[in-house]
Amino acid sequence: MHLISYPCLCRYRGFILLLTFLFYTAYHLSRKPISIVKSELHRNCSTVIRPPGINITDNETWCDWSPFGWCHLLSHSQLVFSSLLACFILNQMNSCVFSGIFGERLPLRYYLSFGMVASGFFTCLFGLGFYWNIHSLGYYAFVQVMNGLVQTTGWPSVVACVGNWFGKGKRGFIMGVWNSHTSVGNILGSLIAGAFVSSAWGMSFIVPGLIITSTGILCFFFLVESHETENEETEPLLQNLPNGNQTINGGVSAESPVTVHDHTEAISFTGALCIPGVVEFSLCLLFAKLVSYTFLYWLPLYISNVAHFDAKQAGDMSTLFDVGGIVGGIFAGLVSDYTGGRASTCCVMLIAAAPMLFLYNSIGQRNLGTTIGMLLLCGGLVNGPYALITTAVSADLGTHESLRGNSRALSTVTAIIDGTGSIGAALGPLLAGVISPTGWKNVFYMLITADVLACLFLTRLVYKEVRGWCGRSSRDQCKEPL
């Protein structure tokens, strides 16, 4: 059976990594504008110079963009935007599993292209409300719901595509580097939205919408889902090593190579849940993502309130958390590749994150150097396990040996894990909004509790990995000459 030559395969893999990196950067870039624009939609009008000829009936809300100016009916302005955000995230959570199931049964290139173009369409629709002078909260809520629906096409598809091209040997490191698209997208989304927010906030949505639409067109013409042989049979997902050995869980087996052909039947939802480790990692991600998304949406406000930075400085400072997350994701991937212990790596980082979160709230704002150091450290420890689970772990489980080479399970497994994590992504920011009036210390206690719970769900898997290491060490000692 003729296979792609190794130099060509390396080039193709690099090209696929770059493409999928751009694709999911565009997804995150298009999600960010609402968190930047919300301050413009509901402004403190007492600080705005009143243009001549305007009849003011309410001095506090006259400059708002209706319907966002009647937030007093919901007791607090943040609840309106929390509701819009919840529309987006909760719809992602509800439809993520279905998206993975569809992703198995449809060509990834078409499915991903459609998702990006549709997401760009709805992102632009939100911004066009400014130019069309639409003042209906129902309109903006509907756009958010639909955008949340089509955005679920992204993550299962890109992880499945990368998983199809890379074996398990160095998957943790490769995906740790690749997963930085999340932070890059957040930073670019903030910069693009911030460039237009004060002059014409509609462009803060239209420009990201056009960008993700362009990447969707790029996907349609250039994405290759997997590498195939000349007789149209798929290569094994667990790539054979040159000497005939196979990589299994980061180690090497001396078994003779066996060509595994891809099954045509897609896995069922129940079948995916039965894969060992899917339930544990899904529940772990729920709490890990709760912590990460709470920082994503509340960290600038926390820095502004506690460290007394202005809005721009607080926003710039909060990007350090994302920078730390990039380093943490790469570190988690390297360690888990070397040790073969994905669960153990996640557990250790989550345990270390709990006291660091307490210290950050206690001493993290004493001076600029301490703030920078604590943000980088907390970002790495919080986002490292989150990045590892959503990338390398999802790909490992989607190509588990119990599937007997059925690569079509990868999209469903990824969707289940990320969909469960989306519950935490929705709950974290909402709980922070409810708890923060009682004091930021209580918010951090909630985050520390979530970290501990995430560790507990990995206990069985960590025990299994440690037993495997101990058994391997005993066998090695027995092989030593007397």
N, C-alpha and C positions, 0 to 999 in steps of 0.2 A: 504494500500500500504506500503510495507516494505521499510524503508529508511536505509541508512548507519548510524550506531550509531555515536553519537557525538564525543566520543574519537577517533574512527577510522577516522572520517571525518577530524578532526584536524590534525592527522598525515598525511593523504593523502594531505591535503592542504599545509602543510609545505613541503612535498616532491615535490609537483608541483611547489611551489615557488622557491625552490632550483634549480630544473631542469631548469625552464625557465630563472632563473637568470644566470645560467651557459651558456645557449644557447645564450642569447643576449650579454653577456660578450664576448663570442667568436666572434659574429658578429662584435662588435666594435673593438675588438682586431685585427681582420683581415683587418680593414679599415685603421688603423693607420700607417702602415709601410711607405707608400709613402711620408707622411709629414716628416718622419725621414730620409729617404734615399735620398731625393731630393738634399740635400747638397752634398752628395757623387757623385751623377750622374753629377752634374754640379759644379765642384770645381774651386777654384781660383788656377790655376796651377803654378802661379808664386811663391807660397809658398810651393810647393811640390818638394822634391829632385828628380832630374832627374836620372833615372837608366842609367848606362853606355850602349852605343850601340844604343840608340834611336835617330833617326833623327827628330829633332823638326822643324816643319814648322810653327806652331803657338804657341808661348810661353804661351798664355793665355788659350788655350783649348786643349793642347796636352794630358792631363791626363783625360779628360772627357770620359764618356761612350757614344760613338756615338750610336744613333743620338742626344743625348742630348747636344752634344758639339757645334752644329750649331745654338744655340739659338739666336745668333746675327742677324739671318735672321728675327726673330720675334721681334727685338728691345730690348727685355729684357728676361733673362733666366726664370724669374718667370712665364711668359706667357705660356711656354711649360707645366709646371707642373700645372698651373691653368687650362689649356686646358684638361689635363688628369683628374684632379679632377672634372672639369665640365662634362666630359664624364660620370664619375661615378655617380655624384649627379643628373644631368639632366635626365639620363636614369632611375634612381630611381624614380624621380618625375613623368616621363611619364608612368611608368609601375606599380606604387604603387597601383593605383585604380584597375587595372586589376588583380593585385596580390590578393587584397582583395576579388574580385569577385570569382576568382578561389578558394581562401581559404574557401569560403562558401560552394562550391560545391564539394570539395575534403576532405577526412579525414585529419585533421590537422597533425596527426602524420606522415603520408606519405609525405605530402606537406612540412612540416618543415624539415624533414630529408633530402628530396631531395634538398631543398634550401641550407642547410648547407654543404652537400657533394659537391654540384656543386660550391658553393662559395669557398670552400677549393681547389677545382680543379683549378679554374681560378686564385686564389691567388698564388698557387704554380707555375702556368704557367708563371706569371709575374717574379717570382724569377728564374725560370729555364732559362729565357732569358740570365741570366748572365753566366750560365754553358754551354748553347748551343751557346753562342757567337752571339746572335741575335742583330742586329743593325738596326732594322726597327721600326720607330715610329708608323707606322700603326699596327704593331703587338701588341705593348703595349697599344695603344688606343683601339684596338679590345678587348683585355683582360679586360680592364677597363670597357668598355661598357657592356660586358657580365657579369662581376662581379656585376656591378650596377643592372643589370636585376635580377639576382638570389638572390641578397641581399634583394630585396623587399619582399621576402617570409617571412622574419623574424618578423618584428614588428606587422603586423596585426595578425599573427598566435599566437604569444606569448601573446598578449593582449587579444585575443579572448579566449585562453585557461585559463588564469588567471581569466578573467571575468566570465567564466563558473563555476569556483570553488568558487568564493567569492561573497557574497551579497553586498548590498550597504552600510550597516551600518558602517563599518570601512574600506571601500575600499580606501579612500584617504590616510590614514596612512599606510596601508599595501602596497599599490602601491608606496607611497613615499619612503618607505624603499627599496622596490624591484627595483625601477627605478635607484638605485645607480649602477646598472650593467653598465650603460653608462660610468660613470666616472671610474669605476674599469677596464673596457675594454680599455679605452683610456690610462690609466696609465700602465697597463700590456703590451699593444701593443707598447708603447714607450720604455719600458725597454727591451722587447725582441728584437725589431728591432735595438735598440741602441747597444745591445750586439754583433751584427754581422756586423753592417754597415761599419766599417772601414776595416774589414778583407775580407769579402765576402758578399756583400750586397744581393745577391740572397737568402741567408739563412734568411734574415730579412722578406722575404715573405713566404718562404717554411715552416718555423716553425709555424707561425700563421695559414698557410693553413692546415697543418696537425692537428693542434689543433681543428679548426672548423670542419674538417672532422670527427675527433674522437667524437666530441659532436653530430654530425649528426647521427652517428651510435648509440650512447647512446640514442638519442631521439627515434630512430626506435624501440628499444627494451623496453624502460621504460616509455615513455610518455603516460599518460591517459588523454584524451581530456576533459572529463567531468565525473561526477558521475551519475550513472543511478540506477533505481530501478530494482528489480528482473524481472519485466515484460517488461523491455527494454524501459520504459518511462522515459523521462528526468525530473529531478527535476526543480522546478521553479527557475529562475535566481534570483528573489527577494525572498530571503529565508524567510520563516515564522518564527516568533519568538516563543519561547516555550509557551507563554500564548495565542497564537492564533492571536496576532497582526502582522501587516506587517510593514516592514521598507520602507518608501517612502521619497526619497530625504533627508535621514538622520534623519527624524522624525519618529513618530509611528502613525499608523492609527488603529482605533478600529474596522475596518471592519473585517468580518469573513474571514478566509483563504479560498482561492480558488486555487485548483490545476490547473496549467496552463501547457498544453502540448505543446511541441515544434512543430511548423509548419514545413512541409517538403519543402515548397517553399522558395527559397532564395530571398532576397529583391533586387529590381532593383536599378540602380544608381540614377535615379530620385527619387525613393521612399526614399532612404537614405538621399538625399539632403532635402527632405521635413520634416524630423524629426526636431522639434524645437530645435534650438541652434547649429546645425551642421555647417551651413554656417558661423555664427558669430565666433564660436570657431576655425574654419578652417582658416579664415582670420586673426584672432588674432595670431594663431600659426605661420602663414607665417612671421609676423614681429618679433615675439618672437624668432623664430628659426634663423632668419636673424642675430639678435644680438648674440645669443649663438654660432653659427657656425663661425661668424667673430672672436670672441674671441678664439675659438678652433684652428683656423688655423693661426691667426696673433698675438696672445698674446705673444708667445716666442720672435718673432722678435721685437715687440714693447718694451718689457722689455729690450731686448738686446740693442736697439738703444737709448732708453730714460734713462734707469737706468745704462747703460754701464756695464751690466753683460756679462760674456762670454756665449757661446752657451749652455753649460751644466747647468750653474747656472740659466740661463733664462728658460730653459726647466723644471728644477726642481721647480723653483718658480711658473711657470704657472700651475702646478698641484694643487696649492692652490685654484685656481678658480674652479676646479672640486670638491675639498673637500667642498668648500662653497656651491656648487650646490647640493651635497648630503644632507647637513643640510637644505638647502632651500626647497628641494623637500619634505622632511619629515615634515617640519614645515607647508608648504602649505597644505599637506594632512591632518594633524591634525586639523588645523584651519577650513578647509572646511568641515571636518566631524562634527566638533562641531557646526558650524554655519549653515550648510546646504547650504552655498553660494559658489559654485565653482567659478562663474564668479566674484563675489565681492572680493574673496581672490586673484584671478589673477590680477584684476584691481588695488587693493591697492599695491601689490608688484611691478607691472610695474610702477605705479606712483612714488613709492619710489626709483625705480632703476634709473630713469632719472637724478635726481640731484646727485645721488651717482656716476654715470658714469662721470658726469662733474667734481666732486671733485676728482675722481681717476686720471683723466688726469691732473688736476691742481696741486694737492698736493700729489698724491699717490706715487711719487718716491723720496720724500724728505729724507726718511731714511728707514731702513729695517723694523722696526716695523710698520710704516705707510703703507708700501707696502703690508706686510702680512695681516694687518687688512682690507685694502681696497679690496684686492683680495678676501678674504673670504666673505666680505659683498656683493660685486658686484656679485660674483658667486652665492650666495644664492638668491639674488633678481632677477637676470637674469634667472637662471635655474629653480627656484622654479615654476613659472607659466608654463614654458615649460614642466617640468616634470609632473605637475598636468594635463595639457590638454592632453598630449599624453598617459596618463595612466588612472586615475580615471574618467576624463571627457569623454574620448573616450568610456570607459566601461559603464558609465552611459547612454550615448546617444545610444550606441548599444543595451542597454536593456531598452530603453525608454518605458513608459507605452502605448504609441500610437502603439507600435509594437505588443501588445497583446501576449507577451511571445515568439515572434519569435527570438530565440537566434542566428539564422543564419545571422542576420543583423550585428552582432558585428564586423565581419571581414571587411565587406565593409565600415562601418562607420569609423572604425579605419584607413583604407587605405585612405579614402577621406581626413580625417583630417591630417594624416601624409604626404600624397602626396602633399597637399597644402602647408604644412610647408616646404617641400623639395624645393619649389620655393625660399623661403627665404634663405634656407641653401645654395642654389647655388648662389643667388644674393649677399648675404652678403660678402663672401670672395672676389668675383670678384669686387664688388664696392670698397671694401677696397683697393684692388690692384690698382685701377684706381685713387682713391682719395688720398692715402697716400703720393704720391710725392708732393702734395700741402701742406702737414702738417698733423700730427696726430690729431691735434685739429679738423680738418674738418671731419676726420673719426669718432670721438666721437660725433660730431654734427649729423652725419648721423645715428648713433646708437641711440641717444636720440630721434630723430625724429621717428624712427621705434618703439621705446617704446611707444611714445605718440599715434601713429596710432593704435598700438595693443590695447591700452586702449579704444580708440574710438569705435572699433568694438564690444566691450562688453557692451556699454552703455545701450542698450535695456534690456539685460539680467540682468545687475546690478539693473536697475530700477525695474524690475519685482521681483527680490529677496528682495529688500528693502521694496517694497509694501507688500510682503508676510510676512515679519517680523513685519511690523507695524500692519497688520491685525491680526496676531497672538497675538500681545501684547494687542490690543484692546479687543479681545475675552477673554484673561486671566483676564483683569481688570473687565470685565462684570461678570465673574464667582465669583469674590471675594464677601464674605458676607458683607452686610451693617452693 
